[in-house]
Amino acid sequence: MSTPLHPQNVIALVWDFDKTLIPGYMQDPIFREYQIDDLAFWREVNALPGYCLRFGVHMHPDSAYLNHLLTYVHHGRMPGLTNARLRELGGRIQFHPGLPEFFRTVKEELARIPDAQRFELRLEHYIVSTGLREMIEGSAIRPYVDGIWASEFIESPPPPGFDPDATVNLDAVERPGALFDVHAISQIAVAYDNTSKTRALFEINKGSNTQAGIDVNAKMRQEDRRVPFKNMIYIADGPSDVPAFSVMRQSGGTAYAVYLSDKGTERAREDSRRSLEQVERLRKDGRVDHYGPADYRPESPTADWLLMRIRQIAEGIVAERREALKARVGAPPVHLPH
């Protein structure tokens, strides 16, 4: 029997971001900084695919907002919006109650499970978002996260005929006559939509995010995969995450949905009601295993359920490792009776 590629001792919590970890959208600090009407911006974004279709252009609705942000920069509505500025604005993101402390708590709880340290069990947090990587990088939760998949921008793309081996910082190069603000984001480097999130799940599953030599599209035995789906929990807020929820459920992983629970204002109460109805539909349709409020404080229903599920997964890994140890290690010699 060949030696497996990975010991499969990792538990992965994979998180959506907007509405899952934070009450609203991560772009809100951008709108406040530049005094942009956020409701008007999102109305325009929602209208973009239909507008473009009138001219025979098909625009993906999940990533339309990235282009619209660049349009705002191009027209001087968001001057100086660089990647560094996005990271700085990410520091203003407010999280749901109990975060980011919960990210640390679950790792501490895992260490208390019998034999977890003996078999070197680890818990890793990943964020998979259609939002902006730089803002997540600058947020308070970043020190607790093991990996991020999110959309990214380029500020100053290399010009035609550029030297691939050049080491000059292109973000610092003046571009006379450039169409875009030379000190701002100008192109989309990578865009994540709700379907491409599933690729990130397979990268975590196969370990291609930690080992460059592993191609996510390569065929791989289940026993060689770094994080089996049964050791993964995907946490998100709604119907837009159905592709990722489906991958988890079909592959033996755990899918958990959260709903907004803030009832401080009339608008918040209405948002909470609609959010609860959404996750209940997901449960009735068999999309998720369970759901709870987006509250991660100790002893909240969501914190309790996720900790319970982590313990169950950990105990399953420990039981498998004990059985493997028993099967591979022979019994010690004993004295025979005369």
DRENMAR-545160 format. One line per 4 residues: number of its first residue (from 0); their letters; for each residue z, y, x of N, C-alpha, C. Coordinates in steps of 0.1 Angstrom, whole numbers, padded with zeros to 4 digits, always signed. Example, Ala and Ser with C-alpha at 12.3 -4.5 7.8 and 13.67 -1.06 7.14 Angstrom:
2
0> as> +0078 -0057 +0132 +0078 -0045 +0123 +0078 -0033 +0132 ~ +0071 -0022 +0128 +0071 -0011 +0137 +0079 +0000 +0129 $
***
This chain:
338
0> mstp> +0000 -0012 +0008 +0000 +0000 +0000 +0000 +0012 +0009 ~ -0009 +0022 +0006 -0010 +0034 +0015 +0001 +0044 +0012 ~ +0005 +0052 +0022 +0015 +0061 +0020 +0011 +0073 +0012 ~ +0018 +0077 +0001 +0014 +0088 -0007 +0013 +0101 +0001 $
4> lhpq> +0005 +0110 -0003 +0003 +0123 +0004 +0015 +0132 +0003 ~ +0022 +0132 -0008 +0033 +0140 -0011 +0045 +0132 -0016 ~ +0057 +0136 -0014 +0069 +0129 -0019 +0071 +0131 -0034 ~ +0064 +0141 -0040 +0065 +0144 -0054 +0080 +0147 -0058 $
8> nvia> +0086 +0156 -0050 +0100 +0159 -0052 +0101 +0174 -0057 ~ +0090 +0180 -0061 +0090 +0194 -0065 +0089 +0195 -0081 ~ +0098 +0204 -0086 +0097 +0208 -0100 +0091 +0222 -0101 ~ +0081 +0224 -0109 +0075 +0237 -0109 +0076 +0243 -0123 $
12> lvwd> +0081 +0255 -0123 +0082 +0264 -0135 +0070 +0274 -0134 ~ +0061 +0273 -0143 +0049 +0282 -0142 +0050 +0292 -0154 ~ +0050 +0305 -0150 +0053 +0315 -0160 +0040 +0324 -0162 ~ +0038 +0327 -0175 +0030 +0338 -0179 +0038 +0350 -0176 $
16> fdkt> +0032 +0362 -0177 +0040 +0374 -0174 +0042 +0383 -0186 ~ +0031 +0390 -0191 +0033 +0399 -0202 +0039 +0392 -0214 ~ +0049 +0398 -0220 +0056 +0393 -0232 +0064 +0381 -0230 ~ +0062 +0374 -0218 +0070 +0362 -0215 +0081 +0366 -0206 $
20> lipg> +0079 +0374 -0195 +0089 +0379 -0186 +0093 +0393 -0189 ~ +0084 +0401 -0195 +0087 +0415 -0198 +0084 +0417 -0213 ~ +0090 +0428 -0219 +0088 +0430 -0233 +0074 +0434 -0237 ~ +0067 +0441 -0228 +0054 +0446 -0232 +0043 +0442 -0222 $
24> ymqd> +0035 +0452 -0218 +0025 +0449 -0208 +0028 +0456 -0195 ~ +0025 +0449 -0184 +0028 +0454 -0171 +0021 +0468 -0168 ~ +0010 +0470 -0175 +0002 +0483 -0172 +0009 +0495 -0178 ~ +0020 +0493 -0186 +0027 +0505 -0192 +0031 +0516 -0182 $
28> pifr> +0036 +0512 -0170 +0040 +0522 -0160 +0028 +0530 -0155 ~ +0016 +0524 -0155 +0004 +0532 -0151 +0001 +0542 -0162 ~ +0002 +0539 -0174 -0001 +0548 -0185 +0009 +0560 -0185 ~ +0022 +0556 -0183 +0032 +0567 -0183 +0030 +0576 -0171 $
32> eyqi> +0026 +0571 -0159 +0024 +0579 -0147 +0013 +0589 -0149 ~ +0002 +0584 -0155 -0010 +0592 -0157 -0011 +0599 -0171 ~ -0001 +0597 -0179 +0000 +0603 -0192 -0012 +0599 -0201 ~ -0014 +0586 -0201 -0025 +0580 -0209 -0019 +0574 -0221 $
36> ddla> -0026 +0576 -0232 -0022 +0570 -0245 -0025 +0555 -0245 ~ -0014 +0547 -0243 -0016 +0532 -0241 -0023 +0526 -0254 ~ -0020 +0531 -0266 -0026 +0525 -0278 -0041 +0528 -0278 ~ -0044 +0540 -0274 -0058 +0544 -0274 -0066 +0536 -0264 $
40> fwre> -0060 +0534 -0252 -0066 +0526 -0241 -0069 +0512 -0246 ~ -0059 +0505 -0252 -0061 +0491 -0256 -0071 +0491 -0268 ~ -0071 +0501 -0277 -0082 +0501 -0287 -0096 +0502 -0281 ~ -0097 +0510 -0271 -0110 +0511 -0264 -0114 +0497 -0258 $
44> vnal> -0104 +0491 -0251 -0106 +0478 -0245 -0111 +0468 -0255 ~ -0104 +0467 -0267 -0108 +0458 -0277 -0122 +0460 -0283 ~ -0126 +0473 -0282 -0139 +0476 -0287 -0150 +0474 -0277 ~ -0147 +0473 -0264 -0157 +0472 -0254 -0167 +0460 -0255 $
48> pgyc> -0162 +0448 -0258 -0172 +0437 -0259 -0182 +0439 -0270 ~ -0178 +0444 -0282 -0187 +0447 -0292 -0197 +0458 -0289 ~ -0192 +0468 -0282 -0200 +0480 -0278 -0211 +0475 -0268 ~ -0207 +0467 -0258 -0216 +0462 -0248 -0227 +0453 -0254 $
52> lrfg> -0222 +0445 -0264 -0232 +0435 -0270 -0243 +0442 -0277 ~ -0241 +0455 -0281 -0252 +0462 -0287 -0263 +0465 -0278 ~ -0260 +0464 -0265 -0270 +0466 -0254 -0274 +0453 -0247 ~ -0270 +0442 -0254 -0274 +0429 -0248 -0265 +0424 -0237 $
56> vhmh> -0254 +0430 -0235 -0245 +0427 -0224 -0232 +0420 -0229 ~ -0229 +0408 -0224 -0218 +0400 -0228 -0206 +0403 -0219 ~ -0195 +0409 -0224 -0183 +0412 -0217 -0172 +0402 -0221 ~ -0165 +0396 -0212 -0154 +0387 -0215 -0142 +0396 -0220 $
60> pdsa> -0137 +0393 -0231 -0126 +0402 -0237 -0113 +0401 -0228 ~ -0111 +0390 -0222 -0098 +0388 -0214 -0098 +0398 -0202 ~ -0109 +0400 -0196 -0110 +0409 -0184 -0116 +0422 -0186 ~ -0119 +0426 -0199 -0126 +0439 -0201 -0117 +0450 -0197 $
64> ylnh> -0103 +0449 -0198 -0095 +0460 -0194 -0096 +0463 -0179 ~ -0099 +0454 -0171 -0100 +0456 -0156 -0112 +0466 -0154 ~ -0123 +0464 -0161 -0134 +0473 -0159 -0130 +0487 -0165 ~ -0123 +0487 -0176 -0119 +0500 -0182 -0109 +0508 -0174 $
68> llty> -0101 +0501 -0167 -0092 +0508 -0157 -0100 +0515 -0146 ~ -0111 +0508 -0141 -0119 +0514 -0131 -0127 +0526 -0137 ~ -0131 +0525 -0150 -0138 +0536 -0156 -0128 +0548 -0157 ~ -0116 +0546 -0160 -0106 +0557 -0160 -0105 +0563 -0146 $
72> vhhg> -0104 +0555 -0136 -0104 +0560 -0122 -0116 +0568 -0119 ~ -0128 +0562 -0122 -0141 +0569 -0119 -0142 +0582 -0126 ~ -0136 +0584 -0138 -0137 +0597 -0145 -0125 +0606 -0142 ~ -0117 +0603 -0132 -0107 +0611 -0128 -0094 +0611 -0137 $
76> rmpg> -0093 +0601 -0146 -0081 +0601 -0154 -0070 +0594 -0147 ~ -0073 +0586 -0137 -0062 +0580 -0129 -0065 +0582 -0114 ~ -0065 +0594 -0109 -0068 +0597 -0095 -0058 +0591 -0086 ~ -0063 +0586 -0075 -0054 +0580 -0064 -0048 +0567 -0068 $
80> ltna> -0053 +0560 -0078 -0048 +0547 -0081 -0052 +0536 -0071 ~ -0044 +0535 -0061 -0047 +0525 -0050 -0039 +0512 -0053 ~ -0042 +0502 -0045 -0034 +0490 -0045 -0019 +0493 -0042 ~ -0017 +0501 -0032 -0004 +0505 -0028 +0003 +0512 -0040 $
84> rlre> -0004 +0520 -0047 +0002 +0527 -0059 +0005 +0517 -0070 ~ -0004 +0508 -0072 -0001 +0497 -0082 +0012 +0490 -0078 ~ +0014 +0486 -0066 +0026 +0479 -0061 +0038 +0488 -0064 ~ +0037 +0501 -0061 +0048 +0510 -0063 +0052 +0511 -0078 $
88> lggr> +0041 +0512 -0086 +0044 +0512 -0101 +0050 +0499 -0106 ~ +0046 +0488 -0099 +0052 +0475 -0103 +0067 +0475 -0102 ~ +0073 +0484 -0094 +0087 +0485 -0092 +0094 +0491 -0105 ~ +0086 +0496 -0114 +0092 +0502 -0126 +0091 +0493 -0138 $
92> iqfh> +0086 +0481 -0136 +0085 +0471 -0147 +0099 +0467 -0151 ~ +0102 +0467 -0164 +0115 +0462 -0169 +0113 +0448 -0175 ~ +0123 +0439 -0171 +0122 +0425 -0175 +0131 +0422 -0187 ~ +0128 +0411 -0193 +0137 +0406 -0204 +0151 +0404 -0199 $
96> pglp> +0161 +0404 -0209 +0175 +0401 -0205 +0176 +0388 -0197 ~ +0184 +0389 -0186 +0187 +0377 -0178 +0177 +0375 -0166 ~ +0167 +0383 -0165 +0158 +0383 -0154 +0160 +0394 -0145 ~ +0158 +0392 -0132 +0153 +0380 -0125 +0164 +0370 -0122 $
100> effr> +0176 +0372 -0126 +0187 +0363 -0122 +0185 +0349 -0125 ~ +0178 +0347 -0137 +0176 +0333 -0142 +0168 +0325 -0132 ~ +0159 +0331 -0125 +0150 +0324 -0115 +0159 +0318 -0104 ~ +0169 +0326 -0100 +0178 +0321 -0090 +0188 +0310 -0095 $
104> tvke> +0192 +0312 -0108 +0202 +0303 -0114 +0197 +0289 -0115 ~ +0184 +0288 -0119 +0179 +0274 -0121 +0178 +0266 -0108 ~ +0176 +0273 -0097 +0175 +0266 -0084 +0190 +0262 -0080 ~ +0199 +0270 -0083 +0213 +0267 -0080 +0218 +0255 -0089 $
108> elar> +0214 +0255 -0101 +0217 +0244 -0110 +0211 +0231 -0106 ~ +0199 +0231 -0101 +0192 +0219 -0096 +0200 +0213 -0084 ~ +0205 +0221 -0076 +0212 +0217 -0064 +0225 +0209 -0068 ~ +0230 +0211 -0080 +0243 +0205 -0085 +0240 +0191 -0091 $
112> ipda> +0228 +0187 -0093 +0225 +0174 -0099 +0227 +0163 -0088 ~ +0234 +0153 -0092 +0237 +0142 -0082 +0225 +0137 -0075 ~ +0225 +0136 -0062 +0215 +0131 -0053 +0203 +0140 -0052 ~ +0203 +0152 -0059 +0192 +0162 -0057 +0190 +0166 -0043 $
116> qrfe> +0201 +0168 -0036 +0200 +0172 -0022 +0196 +0160 -0013 ~ +0201 +0149 -0016 +0199 +0137 -0009 +0184 +0134 -0008 ~ +0177 +0136 -0020 +0163 +0133 -0021 +0154 +0146 -0020 ~ +0161 +0156 -0015 +0154 +0169 -0012 +0146 +0175 -0024 $
120> lrle> +0151 +0174 -0036 +0144 +0180 -0047 +0144 +0195 -0046 ~ +0132 +0201 -0050 +0130 +0215 -0049 +0125 +0221 -0062 ~ +0128 +0233 -0065 +0123 +0240 -0077 +0115 +0252 -0073 ~ +0103 +0253 -0078 +0094 +0264 -0074 +0090 +0272 -0086 $
124> hyiv> +0090 +0285 -0085 +0085 +0294 -0096 +0071 +0299 -0093 ~ +0062 +0299 -0102 +0049 +0304 -0101 +0046 +0313 -0113 ~ +0038 +0324 -0110 +0034 +0333 -0121 +0018 +0332 -0121 ~ +0013 +0329 -0133 -0001 +0329 -0136 -0004 +0339 -0147 $
128> stgl> -0011 +0349 -0144 -0013 +0361 -0153 -0027 +0366 -0153 ~ -0031 +0372 -0164 -0043 +0380 -0165 -0041 +0394 -0160 ~ -0028 +0397 -0157 -0024 +0410 -0153 -0028 +0413 -0138 ~ -0021 +0422 -0132 -0024 +0427 -0119 -0015 +0422 -0108 $
132> remi> -0020 +0415 -0098 -0012 +0409 -0088 -0004 +0420 -0080 ~ -0009 +0431 -0077 -0002 +0441 -0069 +0010 +0446 -0077 ~ +0010 +0447 -0090 +0021 +0451 -0098 +0032 +0441 -0098 ~ +0028 +0428 -0099 +0038 +0417 -0098 +0044 +0417 -0084 $
136> egsa> +0036 +0419 -0074 +0041 +0419 -0060 +0052 +0430 -0058 ~ +0050 +0441 -0065 +0060 +0452 -0064 +0072 +0451 -0073 ~ +0072 +0441 -0082 +0083 +0441 -0092 +0095 +0434 -0087 ~ +0106 +0435 -0094 +0119 +0430 -0090 +0119 +0415 -0090 $
140> irpy> +0110 +0408 -0096 +0110 +0394 -0097 +0104 +0387 -0084 ~ +0096 +0395 -0077 +0088 +0389 -0066 +0096 +0381 -0056 ~ +0108 +0385 -0052 +0116 +0377 -0042 +0119 +0363 -0046 ~ +0118 +0360 -0059 +0122 +0347 -0065 +0110 +0338 -0067 $
144> vdgi> +0098 +0343 -0064 +0085 +0336 -0068 +0079 +0330 -0056 ~ +0074 +0318 -0058 +0067 +0310 -0047 +0052 +0312 -0047 ~ +0046 +0317 -0057 +0032 +0319 -0057 +0027 +0327 -0069 ~ +0016 +0335 -0068 +0011 +0343 -0079 -0004 +0341 -0080 $
148> wase> -0008 +0340 -0092 -0023 +0340 -0096 -0024 +0352 -0105 ~ -0032 +0362 -0102 -0034 +0373 -0110 -0046 +0381 -0105 ~ -0051 +0391 -0113 -0063 +0398 -0110 -0060 +0408 -0098 ~ -0071 +0411 -0090 -0070 +0420 -0079 -0081 +0429 -0078 $
152> fies> -0079 +0441 -0072 -0089 +0451 -0070 -0092 +0453 -0055 ~ -0104 +0458 -0052 -0108 +0462 -0039 -0109 +0477 -0039 ~ -0104 +0484 -0029 -0105 +0499 -0028 -0118 +0503 -0023 ~ -0121 +0500 -0010 -0133 +0504 -0004 -0141 +0492 +0001 $
156> pppp> -0150 +0487 -0007 -0158 +0475 -0003 -0167 +0478 +0009 ~ -0169 +0468 +0017 -0178 +0470 +0029 -0192 +0474 +0025 ~ -0198 +0483 +0033 -0212 +0488 +0029 -0223 +0477 +0032 ~ -0235 +0480 +0028 -0246 +0471 +0032 -0247 +0470 +0047 $
160> gfdp> -0249 +0458 +0052 -0251 +0457 +0067 -0238 +0457 +0074 ~ -0227 +0455 +0067 -0214 +0456 +0074 -0212 +0444 +0084 ~ -0204 +0446 +0094 -0201 +0436 +0105 -0190 +0427 +0100 ~ -0193 +0414 +0097 -0182 +0405 +0092 -0171 +0404 +0101 $
164> datv> -0172 +0407 +0114 -0162 +0405 +0124 -0154 +0418 +0126 ~ -0158 +0429 +0119 -0151 +0442 +0121 -0136 +0441 +0117 ~ -0128 +0449 +0124 -0114 +0449 +0121 -0110 +0463 +0116 ~ -0119 +0472 +0114 -0116 +0485 +0109 -0110 +0484 +0095 $
168> nlda> -0100 +0492 +0092 -0094 +0493 +0079 -0104 +0501 +0070 ~ -0111 +0494 +0061 -0121 +0501 +0053 -0115 +0510 +0043 ~ -0102 +0507 +0039 -0096 +0516 +0029 -0093 +0530 +0035 ~ -0094 +0531 +0048 -0091 +0544 +0055 -0104 +0552 +0058 $
172> verp> -0116 +0546 +0055 -0128 +0552 +0059 -0133 +0562 +0048 ~ -0137 +0574 +0052 -0142 +0584 +0043 -0156 +0580 +0039 ~ -0160 +0581 +0027 -0173 +0577 +0022 -0180 +0590 +0015 ~ -0186 +0598 +0023 -0192 +0610 +0016 -0203 +0605 +0006 $
176> galf> -0202 +0611 -0006 -0212 +0608 -0016 -0208 +0595 -0024 ~ -0197 +0589 -0021 -0193 +0577 -0028 -0191 +0580 -0043 ~ -0195 +0570 -0052 -0194 +0572 -0066 -0179 +0572 -0070 ~ -0171 +0564 -0064 -0157 +0563 -0068 -0148 +0571 -0058 $
180> dvha> -0137 +0574 -0063 -0126 +0580 -0054 -0124 +0571 -0043 ~ -0126 +0576 -0030 -0125 +0567 -0019 -0111 +0563 -0016 ~ -0102 +0569 -0022 -0088 +0565 -0021 -0082 +0559 -0033 ~ -0090 +0550 -0040 -0086 +0544 -0052 -0093 +0531 -0053 $
184> isqi> -0088 +0522 -0063 -0095 +0510 -0065 -0109 +0512 -0071 ~ -0118 +0504 -0067 -0132 +0506 -0071 -0140 +0494 -0075 ~ -0135 +0482 -0072 -0142 +0470 -0076 -0132 +0459 -0079 ~ -0136 +0450 -0088 -0128 +0438 -0091 -0130 +0427 -0080 $
188> avay> -0119 +0423 -0074 -0120 +0413 -0064 -0119 +0399 -0071 ~ -0110 +0397 -0080 -0108 +0385 -0088 -0103 +0388 -0101 ~ -0108 +0382 -0111 -0103 +0384 -0125 -0098 +0371 -0131 ~ -0086 +0370 -0136 -0081 +0358 -0142 -0081 +0360 -0157 $
192> dnts> -0087 +0350 -0164 -0087 +0351 -0179 -0078 +0339 -0184 ~ -0077 +0337 -0197 -0068 +0327 -0202 -0073 +0313 -0200 ~ -0086 +0311 -0197 -0091 +0298 -0194 -0090 +0295 -0179 ~ -0092 +0305 -0171 -0091 +0302 -0156 -0077 +0300 -0152 $
196> ktra> -0067 +0303 -0160 -0053 +0300 -0157 -0051 +0285 -0155 ~ -0059 +0277 -0162 -0058 +0262 -0161 -0061 +0258 -0147 ~ -0070 +0265 -0140 -0074 +0261 -0126 -0061 +0262 -0117 ~ -0053 +0273 -0120 -0041 +0275 -0112 -0032 +0263 -0114 $
200> lfei> -0031 +0258 -0126 -0022 +0246 -0129 -0026 +0234 -0121 ~ -0039 +0232 -0119 -0044 +0221 -0111 -0042 +0223 -0096 ~ -0043 +0236 -0092 -0040 +0239 -0078 -0026 +0236 -0075 ~ -0016 +0239 -0084 -0002 +0236 -0082 -0001 +0220 -0082 $
204> nkgs> -0007 +0214 -0092 -0006 +0200 -0093 -0011 +0192 -0081 ~ -0022 +0196 -0075 -0028 +0189 -0064 -0023 +0194 -0050 ~ -0017 +0206 -0050 -0011 +0211 -0038 -0021 +0219 -0030 ~ -0032 +0223 -0036 -0042 +0231 -0028 -0037 +0245 -0026 $
208> ntqa> -0027 +0250 -0033 -0021 +0263 -0031 -0012 +0263 -0018 ~ -0008 +0251 -0014 +0001 +0251 -0002 -0006 +0245 +0010 ~ -0017 +0238 +0008 -0025 +0232 +0019 -0039 +0235 +0017 ~ -0044 +0243 +0027 -0058 +0249 +0026 -0068 +0237 +0026 $
212> gidv> -0065 +0226 +0032 -0075 +0215 +0033 -0077 +0207 +0021 ~ -0070 +0210 +0010 -0071 +0203 -0003 -0079 +0212 -0012 ~ -0091 +0207 -0016 -0099 +0214 -0026 -0095 +0210 -0040 ~ -0093 +0220 -0049 -0088 +0217 -0062 -0098 +0208 -0070 $
216> nakm> -0111 +0208 -0066 -0120 +0200 -0074 -0122 +0186 -0068 ~ -0115 +0184 -0057 -0116 +0170 -0051 -0109 +0160 -0059 ~ -0114 +0148 -0059 -0108 +0137 -0066 -0095 +0133 -0059 ~ -0084 +0131 -0066 -0072 +0128 -0059 -0064 +0118 -0068 $
220> rqed> -0058 +0108 -0062 -0050 +0098 -0070 -0037 +0105 -0075 ~ -0033 +0101 -0087 -0021 +0107 -0093 -0009 +0106 -0083 ~ -0008 +0095 -0076 +0004 +0094 -0067 +0003 +0103 -0055 ~ -0008 +0109 -0052 -0010 +0118 -0041 -0008 +0133 -0044 $
224> rrvp> -0007 +0136 -0057 -0006 +0150 -0061 +0008 +0155 -0058 ~ +0008 +0168 -0054 +0021 +0174 -0049 +0031 +0175 -0060 ~ +0026 +0181 -0072 +0035 +0183 -0083 +0029 +0176 -0096 ~ +0033 +0164 -0099 +0028 +0157 -0111 +0030 +0166 -0123 $
228> fknm> +0021 +0166 -0133 +0023 +0174 -0145 +0036 +0171 -0152 ~ +0041 +0159 -0151 +0054 +0156 -0157 +0065 +0164 -0151 ~ +0063 +0169 -0139 +0074 +0177 -0132 +0071 +0192 -0134 ~ +0062 +0196 -0143 +0059 +0210 -0145 +0063 +0215 -0159 $
232> iyia> +0067 +0227 -0160 +0070 +0234 -0173 +0062 +0247 -0173 ~ +0054 +0249 -0183 +0046 +0261 -0185 +0053 +0269 -0196 ~ +0056 +0282 -0193 +0063 +0290 -0202 +0055 +0303 -0205 ~ +0052 +0305 -0218 +0043 +0316 -0221 +0046 +0320 -0236 $
236> dgps> +0039 +0331 -0240 +0043 +0337 -0253 +0034 +0335 -0265 ~ +0021 +0330 -0263 +0013 +0330 -0275 +0000 +0323 -0275 ~ -0008 +0325 -0285 -0021 +0318 -0287 -0030 +0320 -0275 ~ -0030 +0331 -0268 -0039 +0332 -0256 -0036 +0322 -0245 $
240> dvpa> -0025 +0316 -0246 -0021 +0306 -0236 -0024 +0291 -0240 ~ -0031 +0290 -0251 -0035 +0277 -0257 -0042 +0268 -0246 ~ -0052 +0273 -0239 -0058 +0264 -0229 -0048 +0258 -0219 ~ -0039 +0266 -0214 -0029 +0261 -0204 -0019 +0252 -0211 $
244> fsvm> -0014 +0256 -0223 -0006 +0247 -0231 -0012 +0233 -0233 ~ -0025 +0233 -0236 -0032 +0221 -0239 -0033 +0212 -0226 ~ -0035 +0218 -0215 -0036 +0210 -0202 -0022 +0204 -0200 ~ -0011 +0211 -0202 +0002 +0206 -0200 +0005 +0195 -0209 $
248> rqsg> +0002 +0196 -0222 +0006 +0186 -0232 -0003 +0173 -0230 ~ -0015 +0175 -0227 -0024 +0164 -0225 -0021 +0156 -0212 ~ -0015 +0163 -0202 -0013 +0157 -0189 +0001 +0153 -0187 ~ +0010 +0153 -0197 +0023 +0149 -0196 +0033 +0159 -0192 $
252> gtay> +0029 +0172 -0191 +0038 +0183 -0187 +0046 +0188 -0199 ~ +0054 +0198 -0197 +0062 +0205 -0208 +0056 +0218 -0210 ~ +0055 +0222 -0223 +0050 +0235 -0227 +0061 +0242 -0236 ~ +0065 +0253 -0232 +0075 +0261 -0239 +0071 +0275 -0242 $
256> avyl> +0072 +0279 -0255 +0068 +0292 -0259 +0080 +0301 -0261 ~ +0079 +0314 -0258 +0089 +0323 -0261 +0084 +0334 -0271 ~ +0093 +0339 -0279 +0090 +0350 -0288 +0099 +0362 -0286 ~ +0094 +0374 -0289 +0102 +0386 -0287 +0113 +0386 -0297 $
260> sdkg> +0125 +0390 -0292 +0137 +0389 -0301 +0144 +0403 -0302 ~ +0138 +0413 -0297 +0144 +0427 -0298 +0142 +0432 -0312 ~ +0153 +0436 -0318 +0152 +0441 -0332 +0158 +0455 -0333 ~ +0158 +0462 -0322 +0164 +0475 -0321 +0158 +0486 -0330 $
264> tera> +0145 +0485 -0332 +0138 +0495 -0341 +0129 +0488 -0351 ~ +0124 +0496 -0361 +0116 +0489 -0371 +0104 +0483 -0365 ~ +0097 +0490 -0355 +0086 +0484 -0349 +0089 +0472 -0341 ~ +0101 +0472 -0334 +0105 +0460 -0327 +0108 +0448 -0336 $
268> reds> +0114 +0451 -0347 +0116 +0440 -0357 +0103 +0434 -0362 ~ +0093 +0443 -0364 +0080 +0437 -0369 +0074 +0429 -0358 ~ +0074 +0434 -0346 +0069 +0427 -0334 +0075 +0413 -0333 ~ +0089 +0413 -0334 +0096 +0401 -0333 +0092 +0391 -0344 $
272> rrsl> +0091 +0396 -0356 +0087 +0387 -0367 +0073 +0380 -0364 ~ +0063 +0389 -0360 +0050 +0383 -0358 +0050 +0374 -0346 ~ +0058 +0377 -0336 +0059 +0368 -0324 +0065 +0355 -0328 ~ +0075 +0355 -0336 +0081 +0342 -0340 +0072 +0334 -0348 $
276> eqve> +0064 +0340 -0357 +0054 +0333 -0365 +0043 +0327 -0356 ~ +0040 +0334 -0346 +0030 +0329 -0336 +0034 +0316 -0330 ~ +0047 +0316 -0324 +0051 +0304 -0317 +0054 +0293 -0327 ~ +0058 +0296 -0339 +0060 +0285 -0349 +0047 +0278 -0352 $
280> rlrk> +0036 +0286 -0353 +0023 +0280 -0355 +0019 +0271 -0343 ~ +0022 +0275 -0331 +0019 +0267 -0320 +0027 +0254 -0320 ~ +0040 +0255 -0325 +0048 +0242 -0326 +0042 +0233 -0337 ~ +0038 +0239 -0348 +0033 +0231 -0359 +0019 +0224 -0355 $
284> dgrv> +0012 +0231 -0347 -0001 +0226 -0343 +0000 +0216 -0331 ~ +0012 +0214 -0326 +0015 +0205 -0315 +0011 +0210 -0302 ~ +0010 +0224 -0301 +0006 +0230 -0288 +0018 +0231 -0278 ~ +0030 +0232 -0283 +0042 +0233 -0274 +0053 +0223 -0278 $
288> dhyg> +0061 +0220 -0268 +0072 +0211 -0270 +0084 +0218 -0278 ~ +0086 +0230 -0275 +0097 +0237 -0281 +0095 +0252 -0279 ~ +0103 +0260 -0285 +0102 +0275 -0283 +0116 +0281 -0285 ~ +0117 +0294 -0280 +0130 +0301 -0281 +0128 +0316 -0278 $
292> pady> +0138 +0324 -0280 +0137 +0338 -0277 +0135 +0341 -0263 ~ +0128 +0352 -0260 +0126 +0357 -0246 +0138 +0364 -0241 ~ +0149 +0355 -0240 +0162 +0360 -0235 +0167 +0349 -0225 ~ +0169 +0353 -0213 +0172 +0343 -0202 +0186 +0344 -0197 $
296> rpes> +0195 +0351 -0205 +0209 +0352 -0201 +0216 +0339 -0202 ~ +0226 +0337 -0195 +0234 +0324 -0196 +0237 +0320 -0210 ~ +0235 +0308 -0213 +0238 +0302 -0227 +0230 +0307 -0238 ~ +0219 +0315 -0235 +0209 +0318 -0245 +0202 +0305 -0248 $
300> ptad> +0196 +0304 -0260 +0189 +0291 -0264 +0178 +0288 -0254 ~ +0170 +0298 -0249 +0160 +0295 -0239 +0165 +0291 -0226 ~ +0175 +0298 -0221 +0181 +0294 -0208 +0187 +0279 -0209 ~ +0194 +0276 -0220 +0200 +0263 -0222 +0189 +0252 -0222 $
304> wllm> +0178 +0255 -0230 +0168 +0244 -0232 +0161 +0242 -0219 ~ +0157 +0253 -0212 +0150 +0251 -0199 +0158 +0244 -0189 ~ +0171 +0247 -0188 +0180 +0241 -0179 +0182 +0226 -0182 ~ +0183 +0223 -0195 +0183 +0209 -0199 +0171 +0201 -0195 $
308> rirq> +0159 +0207 -0197 +0146 +0201 -0194 +0145 +0199 -0179 ~ +0150 +0209 -0171 +0149 +0207 -0156 +0158 +0196 -0152 ~ +0170 +0195 -0158 +0179 +0184 -0155 +0172 +0170 -0158 ~ +0166 +0169 -0169 +0159 +0157 -0173 +0148 +0153 -0163 $
312> iaeg> +0140 +0163 -0159 +0130 +0160 -0149 +0136 +0156 -0136 ~ +0146 +0163 -0132 +0153 +0160 -0119 +0159 +0146 -0119 ~ +0165 +0143 -0130 +0171 +0129 -0131 +0161 +0118 -0130 ~ +0149 +0121 -0136 +0138 +0112 -0136 +0133 +0110 -0122 $
316> ivae> +0132 +0121 -0114 +0127 +0120 -0100 +0137 +0112 -0092 ~ +0150 +0115 -0094 +0160 +0108 -0086 +0160 +0093 -0089 ~ +0159 +0090 -0102 +0159 +0075 -0106 +0147 +0068 -0099 ~ +0135 +0075 -0099 +0123 +0069 -0093 +0125 +0067 -0078 $
320> rrea> +0132 +0077 -0071 +0134 +0076 -0057 +0144 +0065 -0054 ~ +0154 +0064 -0062 +0164 +0053 -0060 +0157 +0039 -0061 ~ +0149 +0038 -0071 +0142 +0025 -0073 +0132 +0022 -0061 ~ +0125 +0032 -0057 +0116 +0031 -0045 +0124 +0027 -0033 $
324> lkar> +0136 +0033 -0031 +0144 +0030 -0020 +0149 +0015 -0020 ~ +0153 +0011 -0032 +0158 -0002 -0034 +0147 -0013 -0031 ~ +0135 -0009 -0036 +0124 -0018 -0034 +0119 -0020 -0020 ~ +0121 -0009 -0012 +0116 -0009 +0002 +0126 -0013 +0013 $
328> vgap> +0139 -0012 +0009 +0149 -0015 +0018 +0155 -0029 +0015 ~ +0154 -0038 +0024 +0159 -0052 +0022 +0174 -0052 +0020 ~ +0179 -0063 +0014 +0194 -0065 +0013 +0200 -0068 +0027 ~ +0212 -0064 +0029 +0218 -0066 +0042 +0222 -0081 +0043 $
332> pvhl> +0223 -0087 +0056 +0228 -0101 +0057 +0242 -0102 +0053 ~ +0246 -0114 +0048 +0259 -0117 +0044 +0264 -0130 +0050 ~ +0277 -0132 +0050 +0282 -0145 +0055 +0280 -0155 +0044 ~ +0275 -0167 +0049 +0273 -0178 +0039 +0285 -0186 +0038 $
336> ph> +0289 -0191 +0026 +0301 -0200 +0025 +0299 -0213 +0032 ~ +0310 -0218 +0038 +0309 -0231 +0044 +0308 -0243 +0034 $
***
